[in-house]
Amino acid sequence: MDTATLKLFAEQLSDNLNNNILPYWTERMTDPAGGFYGRRDGFDSLHPDAAKGAILNARILWTFSAAYIATQRPDCLEAATRAKNYILDRFVDREHGGVYWSLNADGSVADSKKQFYAIAFTVYGLAEYYRATADDTALQQAIELFRCIERHSRDNARGGYREAATREWEPIEDMRLSEKDRNFSKTMNTHLHILEAYTALLRVWRTDECLEAAHNILSVMTDRIADRSGGHLGLFFDDDWRRADSEQSFGHDIEASWLMLEAAEVIGDGDLYSSVLALTRTIADAALEGLCADGSMVYERHGNGGYDNEKHWWVQAEAVVGQAYLAVYHGVARGWDGAWRTWRYIAENLVDAGCGEWYWSRMSDGSVNRAEDKAGFWKCPYHNGRMCMETLRLLRSLPL
């Protein structure tokens, strides 16, 4: 890719981050009663009585903390602090530890289960807030939640981390992260995001305790979850690591290809890094099996060989970062061309230039998916905001 296009790429990402994504959340999602509203639907209508999810709030915390580090914008710090305060005041379970899965719109507890995916994202957000502000309260809470995961989720006998528990940390029958997931005790998705959280915490709390845990879960990703022969990740497993699926999630594959490498880089073990570098190239190449000629990436390939051709916002965002990593870390020249092509698909098909933010997806027939949220329990500024910031970081490392 020529220098002029790389510069244009950086300009467009910066504009989308600062003038489309971030203002949407500060101007349209801030709840005057505290924290952030729980939902705007696909037509951008506010639902002020919607439940507030731990994942949404933790991802807002991470996004605006990272954005403050990147931009030094006071409004980003204000939004990050609002999210941090609401999480500490409302989501943290002061009696049993951990964080509640969801709250009612008034801040009372709606669902008190302990989903380790949500706890990991809270660690992720609090660690980034500490990185942005040196707020020791945020760091201490992140450490406490990290220890909750290690104490209640880690399977020391068979390896890996279990999905969920009751409020009191007892076994729970329904461990699923969402209704579309299978009810199994160990999943790729939760392991990937615990890894992400531990990487963020290790950046600000480099202790033997955190280093061992980060190294351990990265080893689980490389040895248990990644299929070294084909490069795809397994999705669902039982306690003894018997795989319970045959699908291939291209979005998770491409996301893992760079998050695993980022983790190895932060851990700082040269031999581990070399091994993970080779494996993540294989994973990224496998993920690109889902890339279409227009730069978009399909959601997944089913066990029967058919494809889910819906173009989800988060899959496209991760495809940009993953291809940029192919260029910068793996020396794949076409990586920047691919990242730019995927970004242009996003800009032309998913970005809502009128109201702000991105649509959930484009359906297989090309229509905008308005049945799903613009902002909500799962639709957060994290994937797209992080894509802008991480890709800008890589672009700015180039001699343009």
C-alpha positions in Angstrom: 0.0 0.0 0.0 1.3 3.5 -0.9 2.1 6.1 1.7 -0.7 8.4 0.7 -3.3 5.6 1.3 -1.8 4.7 4.7 -2.1 8.4 5.7 -5.6 8.5 4.5 -6.4 5.3 6.4 -5.1 6.9 9.6 -7.1 10.1 9.0 -10.3 8.2 8.5 -9.8 6.0 11.6 -9.1 9.1 13.7 -12.2 10.8 12.4 -14.4 7.8 13.0 -13.1 7.4 16.6 -13.3 11.0 17.6 -16.3 12.2 15.7 -18.5 9.2 15.3 -18.0 6.5 18.0 -16.9 8.3 21.2 -19.4 11.2 21.0 -22.3 8.8 20.5 -21.7 7.3 23.9 -21.1 10.6 25.8 -24.0 12.5 24.1 -26.6 9.8 23.6 -25.9 7.1 26.2 -25.0 9.0 29.4 -27.7 8.4 32.0 -28.2 11.5 34.2 -29.2 9.2 37.1 -25.8 7.5 37.0 -23.7 5.5 34.6 -25.0 4.8 31.1 -28.3 3.8 29.7 -28.7 0.1 28.9 -30.0 0.3 25.3 -30.7 2.1 22.1 -32.4 -0.1 19.5 -31.6 -0.5 15.8 -33.6 2.5 15.0 -31.6 4.6 17.5 -34.6 4.9 19.9 -33.6 5.1 23.6 -35.0 2.5 26.0 -34.3 4.2 29.4 -35.8 1.3 31.4 -33.5 -1.3 29.8 -31.3 -3.4 32.1 -27.6 -2.4 32.4 -25.1 -5.2 31.7 -21.8 -5.6 33.4 -20.1 -6.3 30.0 -21.5 -3.1 28.4 -20.3 -1.0 31.4 -16.9 -2.6 31.6 -16.3 -2.2 27.9 -17.3 1.5 28.1 -14.8 1.9 31.0 -12.0 0.2 28.9 -12.8 2.2 25.7 -12.8 5.6 27.3 -9.8 4.9 29.5 -7.9 3.8 26.4 -9.2 6.8 24.4 -8.0 9.2 27.1 -4.5 7.6 27.0 -4.6 8.0 23.2 -6.1 11.5 22.9 -5.9 13.2 26.3 -9.4 14.4 25.7 -11.0 15.6 29.0 -14.4 14.2 28.0 -12.9 10.8 27.6 -11.6 10.9 31.1 -14.9 12.1 32.4 -16.7 9.2 30.7 -14.2 6.7 31.9 -14.5 8.0 35.5 -18.3 7.9 35.3 -18.1 4.2 34.2 -15.6 3.4 36.9 -17.6 5.0 39.6 -20.8 3.2 38.6 -19.1 -0.2 38.4 -17.6 0.2 41.8 -20.8 1.6 43.4 -23.3 -0.7 41.8 -21.8 -3.8 40.0 -19.3 -5.0 42.5 -20.7 -7.5 44.9 -19.3 -6.3 48.3 -20.6 -9.3 50.2 -19.4 -12.2 48.0 -17.0 -10.6 45.6 -17.1 -10.5 41.8 -19.5 -8.4 39.8 -23.2 -8.9 39.1 -24.3 -9.9 35.6 -26.8 -7.2 35.2 -28.7 -4.4 37.0 -32.1 -2.9 36.6 -32.3 0.6 35.1 -32.4 2.1 38.6 -29.2 0.4 39.6 -30.7 -2.5 41.7 -29.5 -6.0 41.1 -31.3 -7.8 38.3 -29.2 -11.0 37.9 -26.6 -11.7 40.5 -24.9 -14.7 38.8 -21.1 -14.6 38.4 -20.1 -15.0 34.7 -16.3 -15.0 34.6 -16.4 -13.4 31.1 -18.0 -10.3 32.7 -15.6 -10.3 35.6 -12.7 -10.5 33.2 -13.9 -7.5 31.3 -14.2 -5.6 34.5 -10.5 -6.4 35.3 -9.7 -5.2 31.7 -11.5 -1.9 32.2 -10.2 -1.2 35.6 -6.6 -2.0 34.7 -6.8 0.4 31.7 -8.3 3.1 33.9 -5.4 2.7 36.3 -3.0 2.9 33.3 -4.7 6.2 32.3 -5.0 7.8 35.8 -2.9 5.9 38.4 -6.1 5.6 40.5 -5.0 3.0 43.1 -8.7 2.2 44.0 -9.2 0.9 40.4 -6.0 -1.2 40.5 -6.9 -2.7 43.9 -10.3 -3.7 42.7 -8.9 -5.1 39.5 -6.5 -7.3 41.6 -9.3 -8.4 43.8 -11.4 -9.5 40.8 -8.4 -11.2 39.2 -8.1 -13.2 42.4 -11.8 -14.1 42.3 -11.3 -15.6 38.8 -8.2 -17.5 39.9 -9.9 -18.8 43.1 -13.3 -19.7 41.7 -12.9 -20.3 37.9 -9.5 -21.8 37.4 -9.5 -25.6 37.1 -6.1 -26.6 38.6 -6.7 -30.3 38.1 -7.6 -30.3 34.4 -6.6 -26.9 33.2 -8.4 -23.9 32.0 -11.2 -21.8 33.4 -14.9 -22.6 34.1 -17.7 -20.4 32.7 -19.9 -19.3 35.6 -21.1 -19.7 39.2 -23.9 -18.6 41.4 -23.6 -15.3 43.3 -22.1 -17.4 46.2 -19.6 -19.1 43.9 -21.5 -22.4 43.8 -22.0 -24.6 40.7 -24.7 -23.2 38.3 -26.8 -25.3 36.0 -27.0 -22.8 33.1 -23.4 -21.7 32.4 -24.1 -20.1 29.0 -22.9 -16.7 28.2 -25.9 -16.1 25.9 -28.9 -18.0 24.6 -27.1 -18.9 21.3 -24.2 -20.6 23.1 -24.0 -24.2 24.2 -24.1 -25.1 27.8 -20.6 -26.3 28.4 -18.2 -25.6 31.2 -15.2 -24.3 29.2 -15.4 -22.0 26.1 -12.9 -20.4 23.8 -14.7 -17.0 24.2 -14.3 -16.8 28.0 -10.7 -18.0 27.8 -9.8 -15.4 25.2 -11.1 -12.5 27.2 -9.6 -13.7 30.5 -6.3 -13.7 28.6 -7.1 -10.2 27.3 -7.8 -9.0 30.9 -4.7 -10.6 32.3 -2.6 -9.0 29.6 -4.0 -5.6 30.6 -3.4 -6.2 34.3 0.1 -7.4 33.7 1.0 -4.1 32.0 0.2 -2.3 35.3 0.8 -4.9 38.0 3.8 -7.0 36.9 4.0 -9.5 39.7 4.9 -13.2 39.7 1.3 -13.9 40.6 -0.1 -12.2 37.5 2.7 -13.3 35.2 2.1 -17.0 36.1 -1.6 -16.6 35.5 -1.1 -14.9 32.1 1.4 -17.5 31.0 -0.9 -20.3 32.1 -4.0 -19.1 30.2 -2.0 -18.3 27.1 -0.7 -21.9 27.2 -4.3 -23.1 27.5 -5.1 -21.1 24.3 -2.2 -22.6 22.4 -2.4 -26.1 23.7 -6.1 -26.8 24.3 -8.2 -24.3 22.2 -6.2 -23.7 19.0 -6.2 -26.4 16.4 -2.6 -26.4 15.3 -3.3 -28.4 12.2 -6.1 -26.3 10.8 -5.6 -23.0 12.7 -9.2 -22.6 13.8 -10.2 -22.4 17.5 -12.4 -24.8 19.2 -15.5 -23.1 20.7 -17.0 -25.4 23.4 -15.5 -28.0 25.7 -16.4 -30.1 28.7 -14.4 -30.2 31.9 -12.1 -32.8 30.4 -11.5 -30.8 27.2 -13.6 -32.9 24.9 -14.7 -30.6 22.1 -18.4 -30.1 21.7 -18.6 -28.2 18.4 -17.5 -28.4 14.8 -18.1 -24.7 13.8 -15.4 -22.2 12.8 -15.8 -18.7 14.1 -13.8 -16.5 11.7 -14.3 -13.4 13.9 -12.9 -15.1 17.0 -10.1 -16.6 15.0 -8.9 -13.3 13.7 -9.4 -11.6 17.1 -7.4 -14.3 18.8 -4.6 -14.1 16.3 -3.6 -10.7 17.5 -4.7 -10.9 21.2 -2.6 -14.0 21.8 0.4 -12.3 20.2 -0.1 -9.2 22.2 -0.2 -11.3 25.4 3.0 -13.1 24.4 4.7 -9.7 23.8 3.6 -8.4 27.2 4.7 -11.6 29.0 8.1 -11.0 27.5 9.4 -14.6 27.2 11.4 -14.9 24.0 10.8 -18.6 23.4 7.1 -18.3 24.1 6.8 -15.3 21.8 8.5 -17.1 18.9 6.1 -20.1 19.3 3.0 -17.9 19.6 4.2 -15.8 16.6 4.2 -18.9 14.4 0.9 -20.2 15.7 -0.9 -16.9 15.4 0.2 -16.7 11.7 -1.6 -20.0 11.2 -4.7 -18.8 13.1 -4.8 -15.6 11.1 -4.5 -17.5 7.8 -7.3 -19.8 8.8 -9.5 -16.8 9.8 -9.0 -15.3 6.3 -10.9 -18.2 4.9 -13.9 -16.2 5.9 -12.8 -13.0 4.0 -14.9 -11.9 1.0 -13.8 -10.1 -2.1 -15.3 -6.8 -0.9 -13.2 -6.9 2.3 -15.9 -8.1 4.6 -15.7 -11.2 6.8 -18.5 -13.7 7.3 -19.5 -14.6 10.8 -18.8 -18.4 10.8 -18.8 -21.7 9.0 -21.3 -24.2 10.3 -20.5 -27.8 11.1 -22.3 -28.9 7.9 -20.1 -26.7 5.8 -22.6 -23.9 5.2 -21.8 -20.2 6.0 -23.5 -17.6 8.2 -23.0 -14.7 5.8 -24.2 -11.9 8.1 -21.5 -9.2 8.4 -21.3 -8.4 12.1 -19.8 -5.1 13.2 -17.4 -6.7 15.6 -16.1 -9.3 13.1 -15.2 -6.6 10.6 -13.5 -4.5 13.3 -11.3 -7.5 14.4 -10.6 -8.3 10.8 -9.0 -4.9 10.4 -6.7 -5.3 13.4 -5.8 -8.9 12.5 -4.8 -8.0 9.0 -2.8 -5.0 10.3 -1.0 -7.4 12.6 -0.2 -9.7 9.7 1.5 -6.7 8.0 3.4 -5.4 11.0 4.3 -8.6 13.0 4.3 -11.3 10.4 5.7 -9.3 7.4 2.8 -10.1 5.2 2.7 -7.3 2.6 -0.9 -7.7 1.7 -1.9 -7.2 5.3 -2.3 -3.4 5.0 -4.2 -3.7 1.7 -6.6 -6.2 3.3 -7.1 -4.0 6.4 -7.8 -1.0 4.2 -10.3 -2.9 2.1 -12.1 -4.2 5.2 -12.2 -0.7 6.7 -13.7 0.7 3.4 -16.4 -2.0 3.7 -17.1 -0.8 7.3 -17.1 2.9 6.3 -19.6 2.3 3.4 -21.8 -0.3 5.0 -21.8 -0.2 8.8 -20.9 3.3 10.0 -24.0 5.4 10.8 -22.8 8.8 9.6 -26.1 10.5 10.7 -26.7 9.3 14.2 -23.3 8.0 15.1 -21.8 4.6 16.0 -22.1 1.6 13.7 -25.0 -0.7 12.8 -25.0 -4.2 14.3 -24.6 -5.9 10.9 -25.5 -6.2 7.3 -27.7 -9.2 6.5 -26.8 -11.7 3.9 -29.1 -9.8 1.4 -27.1 -6.6 2.1 -29.8 -4.8 4.2 -29.0 -3.0 7.5 -29.9 -5.1 10.5 -32.1 -2.9 12.6 -33.5 -5.8 14.6 -30.4 -5.7 16.8 -29.2 -2.8 19.0 -27.1 0.2 18.1 -26.1 0.2 21.8 -26.9 -2.4 24.4 -26.0 -5.4 26.4 -23.6 -6.7 23.7 -23.3 -3.7 21.4 -20.5 -1.6 23.0 -17.8 0.9 21.8 -15.1 -1.7 22.5 -14.6 -3.6 19.3 -14.8 -0.7 16.9 -13.2 1.9 19.3 -10.3 -0.5 20.0 -9.9 -1.2 16.3 -9.5 2.5 15.6 -7.0 2.9 18.4 -5.0 -0.2 17.8 -4.8 0.2 14.0 -3.8 3.9 14.5 -1.0 2.8 16.8 0.3 0.4 14.2 0.0 3.0 11.4 1.9 5.5 13.5 4.7 3.1 14.0 5.3 3.1 10.2 7.8 5.6 8.6 5.1 7.6 6.8 
